[in-house]
Amino acid sequence: MEEPEEQPPREADTEPVVTSGASEAVPRVLPGDPQNLSDVDAFNLLLEMKLKRRRERPNLPRTVTELVAEDGSRVYVVGTAHFSDDSKRDVVKTIREVQPDVVVVELCQYRVSMLKMDERTLLREAKEISLEKLQQAVRQNGVASGLMQMLLLKVSAHITEQLGVAPGGEFREAFKEASRVPFCKFHLGDRPIPVTFKRAIAALSLWQKVKLAWGLCFLSDPISKDDVERCKQKDLLEQMMAEMVGEFPDLHRTIVSERDVYLTYMLRQAARRLELPRASDAEPRKCVPSVVVGVVGMGHVPGIEKNWTTDLNIQEIMTVPPPSASGRVSRLAVKAAFLGLLGYGLYWTGRRAASLLLALPAARHCLQRLSDAWPHK
C-alpha cells in the first residue's frame, strides 16, 4: 500500500478503453511455482484473489451511501461520527466487503500524523492545549485564524475529556484496513486546514468573530456517547446544521459547503478506471471500473450527494481572499490594544515594585545617606 498522499487537484487524464467488467478483464492464472511467475502474472493473480473477495452485492452498514461515476466506478461513502466506536466498525466492515482500489479520508497533510499515533498518545494530545500548539497554529494560519483554530481545538478537547475517546479513530481504522487490501491506495481528500481557516475568518465580520470566539471559549455543556451516536441520524444532523446556518451562514459555507465540494472532487478523481498491466505494448489496453471507499463526517454526505453530478470549480475555493479594510483596521486595533495593555501592565508592575522597594528600611537608609552626601547649594 502506498504511503498517505494528498492528491493535487487536477483534471482526469485521457480516459482509456473500458472493459465490460472486472471478472472478464482479469485472465485466469493457475497457481504454480511463484518464482516462475512474471510480474504481470503475479499482478493478475493477486488481483483475481482480490476480486474474489469483493462481493457483488455487499452487505453494507446503513451509514454508507453508494455513488456511481459515469464510467461505472463505484464510490461507497461512509458517513461517520468522529468520536464513535460504531463508526470504526462501519469503516472496517465496508472496506472488507468491497475490497476497494482507493480509500479516501477526510484528512489533509496537516492532520496526517494522527494516522500513525496510538490511541493513548492521541488522547493525551487532544486534551492538552499548550503554548507550543498555539504558536504552531499562528505560524501556519496567521494570528486570527490560528486563535480560531485553537478555540476549535478547545472544543475537541472538551469532547475528548467528556467521552474519553480520541478523535479520528475511523481514519486510523481505514488506514489499517486499506493496508490489508492488495493494490489499495490511500488518499488524503480534505482541503488544507490553513486555507479553510483563513477563508472562514475572512468571511466573518468583526462582531461575528467576537461572538463565535465567546461561544467557543465558554462551551462546557456535558456530552454523552448517546449524543454522538445520534449525530449519525441525518435528520438530527440537518437540524443542527440549520441552526448553525441561521447564526453563522458564512462560517457554514466555508467550513462545510466548500469542503463538500472539495471532498466530492477528490472522490471523483479517485474513482477512475483501473488499467491492468500488459505483457507487451502490442497487447490492447484493458481497464476495469474502480471501487473507492470514502470516509467522511456524516455532515458532509448530503453535500457530496448533491455535488456528485455537477461541474466543480475548486480553484475558487482554494484561494485566500485579501484582508478587507475593516479587517486591517480591526487587526491594528487589536494589536494597539494589546500593546497598550502590555505597556500599562509593565508601568503598573514597575511602579508597584518601586513602591515596595522604597518601603524597605534598608532602601530608606540608603536614600537618606545619599541625600546627606549630596552637596547642597
QUIWORA-V465812 format. One record per helix or strand of 3 or more residues. SS is the DSSP state (alpha for helix, beta for strand). FROM is the first residue (numbers start at 1). TO is the last residue. Records with the same first field share a line. If there is no record, write none. Layout:
# QUIWORA-V465812
SS = FROM-TO ; FROM-TO
This chain:
# QUIWORA-V465812
alpha = 22-25 ; 34-36 ; 39-53 ; 85-98 ; 112-115 ; 119-127 ; 131-141 ; 143-163 ; 169-178 ; 193-203 ; 206-217 ; 225-230 ; 234-247 ; 249-270 ; 298-307 ; 316-318 ; 325-358 ; 361-373
beta = 64-68 ; 74-80 ; 102-105 ; 185-188 ; 291-297
